[in-house]
Amino acid sequence: MARTVVATGYGGPEMLHVTDIRSGTVGPYDVLIEVRAAGVNPADWKAYSGAWSTDPLKLPMRLGAEAAGIVLAHGREVTGLDVGDEVIAYPARGAYAERLVVPATSLVPKPSAMSWEKAAGLMVAGVTAVHALTATGVGAGDTVLVHGASGGVGAMLVQLAHVRGARVIGTASPANHAYLTDLGATPVAYGPGLTERVRTLGPVTAAIDAAGTAEALETSVTLVSRKSRIATLAGHKLGARLGVQLLGGGEGADPGTEVRLAAREKLVSLWEAGKIDVRVGATYHLADAARAHRAGIDGHVTGKIILLP
């Protein structure tokens, strides 16, 4: 049995509870890991908010898609992994747990110098950012407008765009402007007059919306001449009406599965080379998952939120 966070109903963070659940059977191609840290992402609380579904058959619902931990056991067909190896797991369904069974294909080696917290927070934001930058063709000489640049995905977008040789203008509240400057972006406040404030900073050739607001998308289509170079990760309904790229989960969106999976080892290599980092904003004990989600929903944390079993 392993202590595991589940949502027992649809609603807010008060629906989260910790219970004992069997880790699952380790099949021939599976690996059992002892979770040392798990990443928290907006999709985790959206899953039980009722925004996507209210199917009672999905309850109780396990949460979490990324984790880092130590190999405890593996199936007979698994090669290249040994008990005691430190690994990063993504995709890892039900990652809010003390122990977790995942397919061996979900694992990549964790650098020994990387903390458990950073390892657990690298993948979801990282692969999402790679997907968005690839879909919009961002590269050397581009100026990309990133909406929601101080969030987990936004911060990774800023860093990876720089790796590709692009300049970044990032929207955030004034309180997070120093953080964006430190990441290497030119910060700009969202709110009335955003389009004109961005326009004074120079021509924008691509835009990625990680905020999901009407302002973000309407500003993007005003400033970027080609809609194929605009993508939204969160504003799919308006994005569809405006004719921009829809990325991630949801009807009509490109999940980018192959791009995302292929990005995992590259992200680790970039971290080892010192070209990207995971900014950890807060850590919570597994038992405090509801508090962690409330902090994320309220926007009180800059950087990744991490759960520690």
C-alpha positions in Angstrom: 0.0 0.0 0.0 1.2 3.5 -0.7 -0.1 6.9 0.5 -1.8 8.5 -2.5 -3.7 11.7 -3.2 -7.1 11.3 -4.9 -10.0 13.6 -5.7 -13.1 12.1 -4.2 -15.5 14.4 -6.1 -15.7 17.3 -8.5 -15.1 20.8 -7.2 -12.2 22.6 -5.5 -9.1 21.5 -3.6 -11.3 20.5 -0.6 -12.1 17.4 -2.7 -8.5 16.1 -2.3 -7.7 13.4 0.3 -4.8 11.1 1.0 -5.6 7.4 1.1 -3.8 4.1 1.0 -3.8 2.5 -2.5 -2.0 -0.5 -3.8 0.9 0.6 -6.1 -0.2 -1.9 -8.7 1.3 -5.0 -10.3 4.7 -4.6 -12.0 4.3 -6.1 -15.4 7.1 -7.3 -17.6 7.6 -3.8 -19.1 6.9 -1.8 -16.0 9.0 -0.2 -13.2 8.1 0.5 -9.6 9.6 3.7 -8.3 9.7 5.3 -4.8 8.6 8.8 -5.5 10.8 11.5 -4.0 9.0 14.5 -5.5 6.0 15.1 -7.8 5.2 18.2 -9.9 2.0 20.1 -9.6 0.4 21.5 -12.8 -2.8 23.4 -13.7 -4.1 20.3 -15.5 -4.1 18.5 -12.1 -6.8 20.8 -10.6 -8.6 21.2 -13.8 -9.1 17.5 -14.0 -11.5 17.5 -10.9 -12.8 21.0 -11.2 -15.6 19.9 -13.5 -14.3 22.0 -16.4 -13.6 18.9 -18.5 -15.9 16.2 -17.2 -18.1 15.2 -14.2 -18.1 11.5 -14.9 -18.7 9.7 -11.5 -17.1 6.6 -12.9 -13.7 8.4 -12.9 -13.9 8.9 -9.1 -11.8 8.6 -6.9 -9.4 10.2 -9.3 -5.6 9.9 -9.0 -3.6 13.0 -9.9 -0.2 14.1 -11.1 1.6 13.5 -14.4 5.3 13.9 -13.5 7.6 12.7 -10.7 11.1 11.8 -9.8 12.2 8.9 -7.7 14.3 5.7 -7.2 13.8 2.4 -9.0 12.6 -0.2 -6.5 11.8 -3.1 -8.9 11.2 -3.7 -12.6 9.7 -6.3 -14.9 11.7 -9.0 -16.6 11.6 -7.3 -20.0 13.0 -4.0 -18.8 16.6 -3.4 -19.8 19.0 -0.5 -19.0 17.5 0.2 -15.5 18.7 -1.2 -12.2 17.3 -1.1 -8.7 18.5 2.1 -7.0 18.7 4.1 -10.2 17.4 7.7 -10.0 14.9 8.5 -12.6 12.4 11.1 -13.9 9.0 9.8 -14.8 6.8 11.4 -17.5 4.1 10.7 -18.4 3.3 9.2 -15.0 -0.4 8.9 -14.3 -1.2 9.2 -10.6 2.2 10.7 -9.6 0.9 12.1 -6.3 1.9 9.0 -4.4 4.7 7.5 -2.3 5.2 4.7 -4.8 4.2 4.4 -8.4 4.2 1.8 -11.2 4.9 3.3 -14.7 6.0 1.8 -18.0 9.7 1.8 -18.5 9.2 4.0 -21.5 8.1 6.8 -19.2 11.5 7.0 -17.5 14.6 9.0 -18.3 17.7 9.1 -16.1 17.9 11.9 -13.5 21.3 13.7 -13.3 22.8 13.1 -9.9 23.4 16.8 -9.4 19.8 17.7 -10.0 17.6 18.0 -6.9 14.5 15.9 -6.6 12.3 19.0 -6.7 13.8 20.3 -9.9 13.6 16.9 -11.5 10.0 16.5 -10.6 9.1 19.9 -12.1 11.1 19.7 -15.4 9.0 17.6 -17.7 5.4 18.9 -18.0 6.5 22.5 -18.4 9.5 21.6 -20.5 7.8 19.4 -23.1 4.9 21.7 -23.4 7.2 24.6 -24.1 9.2 22.6 -26.7 5.9 21.6 -28.4 4.7 25.3 -28.6 8.0 26.6 -29.8 8.2 23.9 -32.4 4.7 24.4 -33.6 5.2 28.1 -34.1 8.6 27.7 -35.7 10.4 30.0 -33.2 14.1 30.3 -34.0 17.0 32.7 -34.4 16.0 36.2 -35.2 12.4 35.9 -33.9 10.8 38.0 -31.3 8.2 35.9 -29.5 5.5 37.2 -27.3 4.8 34.9 -24.3 1.6 35.4 -22.4 1.8 34.2 -18.8 5.5 34.2 -18.9 6.1 34.0 -15.1 4.2 30.7 -14.8 5.8 27.2 -14.9 5.3 26.8 -18.7 5.9 30.5 -19.4 9.3 30.4 -17.6 10.4 27.4 -19.6 9.2 29.1 -22.8 11.3 32.1 -22.1 14.5 30.0 -21.5 14.0 27.6 -24.4 13.2 30.4 -26.8 16.6 31.9 -25.9 18.2 28.6 -26.5 16.8 28.8 -30.0 18.2 32.3 -30.5 15.0 34.2 -30.1 14.2 37.4 -28.2 11.3 37.2 -25.7 8.7 39.7 -24.6 6.8 38.3 -21.6 3.6 39.4 -20.0 3.2 39.2 -16.2 2.0 41.3 -13.3 4.5 44.1 -12.3 5.4 42.1 -9.2 7.0 39.4 -11.4 8.9 41.7 -13.8 12.2 41.3 -12.0 11.7 37.5 -12.2 11.2 37.7 -16.0 14.2 40.0 -16.4 16.3 37.4 -14.5 15.0 34.7 -16.9 16.1 36.9 -19.9 12.7 38.2 -21.1 11.6 41.8 -21.6 8.7 42.1 -19.2 5.4 43.9 -20.0 2.4 44.3 -17.8 -0.9 42.7 -19.0 -4.1 44.7 -18.8 -5.6 47.6 -20.8 -3.2 49.0 -23.4 -1.2 45.8 -23.7 -1.1 45.8 -27.5 0.4 49.3 -27.6 2.9 48.5 -24.8 4.1 45.5 -26.8 4.2 47.4 -30.1 6.6 50.0 -28.6 9.1 47.1 -27.9 9.4 46.2 -31.5 7.8 43.9 -34.1 6.6 40.5 -32.9 7.0 37.5 -35.2 5.3 34.8 -33.1 3.1 34.5 -30.0 2.4 31.8 -27.5 -0.5 32.0 -25.1 0.0 30.2 -21.8 -2.5 32.4 -20.0 -5.7 31.6 -21.8 -7.2 35.1 -21.7 -9.1 36.9 -24.4 -6.6 39.8 -24.0 -3.7 37.5 -24.8 -5.2 36.0 -27.9 -6.6 39.3 -29.3 -3.3 41.0 -28.7 -1.5 38.2 -30.5 -3.6 38.2 -33.6 -3.3 42.0 -33.8 0.5 42.0 -33.6 1.5 38.8 -35.4 0.8 38.8 -39.1 0.7 35.0 -39.6 -1.9 33.1 -37.5 0.2 29.9 -38.0 2.8 31.5 -35.8 0.3 32.0 -32.9 -0.5 29.1 -30.5 -2.6 28.8 -27.4 -2.2 26.3 -24.7 -5.2 27.4 -22.6 -7.7 29.5 -24.6 -9.0 26.9 -27.0 -12.5 28.1 -27.6 -11.5 31.7 -28.5 -8.4 30.4 -30.3 -10.5 28.2 -32.6 -12.7 31.2 -33.5 -9.6 33.3 -34.2 -7.9 30.6 -36.3 -4.7 30.1 -34.3 -3.0 26.8 -33.4 -4.6 24.9 -30.5 -2.0 22.8 -28.5 -2.4 20.3 -25.7 -5.4 18.4 -24.6 -9.0 19.1 -25.6 -11.1 18.8 -28.7 -9.4 19.9 -31.9 -6.1 20.5 -30.2 -2.8 19.0 -31.3 -1.5 16.9 -28.4 2.0 16.9 -29.8 2.7 13.5 -28.3 5.7 12.5 -30.4 7.3 16.0 -30.0 6.8 16.0 -26.3 8.2 12.5 -25.7 11.2 13.2 -27.9 12.0 16.3 -25.9 12.6 14.6 -22.6 16.2 13.7 -22.8 17.0 16.9 -24.6 15.6 18.9 -21.7 17.8 16.9 -19.3 20.8 17.7 -21.5 20.0 21.4 -21.6 19.8 21.4 -17.8 23.1 19.7 -17.4 24.6 22.3 -19.8 23.3 25.1 -17.6 21.1 26.5 -20.4 17.7 26.0 -18.6 16.7 25.7 -15.0 13.5 24.8 -13.0 12.5 27.6 -10.7 10.9 25.9 -7.7 8.4 28.4 -6.1 7.1 26.3 -3.2 7.1 22.7 -1.8 4.4 21.0 0.1 4.0 17.7 1.8 1.9 15.1 0.0 -0.7 15.5 2.8 -1.0 19.2 2.0 -1.9 18.7 -1.7 -5.1 20.7 -1.2 -3.1 23.7 0.1 -0.7 23.3 -2.8 -3.5 23.4 -5.3 -5.1 26.4 -3.6 -1.9 28.3 -3.9 -1.6 27.4 -7.6 -5.2 28.4 -8.3 -4.9 31.7 -6.5 -1.6 32.5 -8.3 0.3 33.0 -5.1 3.4 31.1 -6.2 6.0 32.1 -8.8 7.7 29.0 -10.2 6.8 25.4 -9.9 4.9 23.9 -7.0 6.3 20.5 -5.8 4.9 17.8 -3.6 7.2 15.8 -1.3 5.9 12.4 0.0 
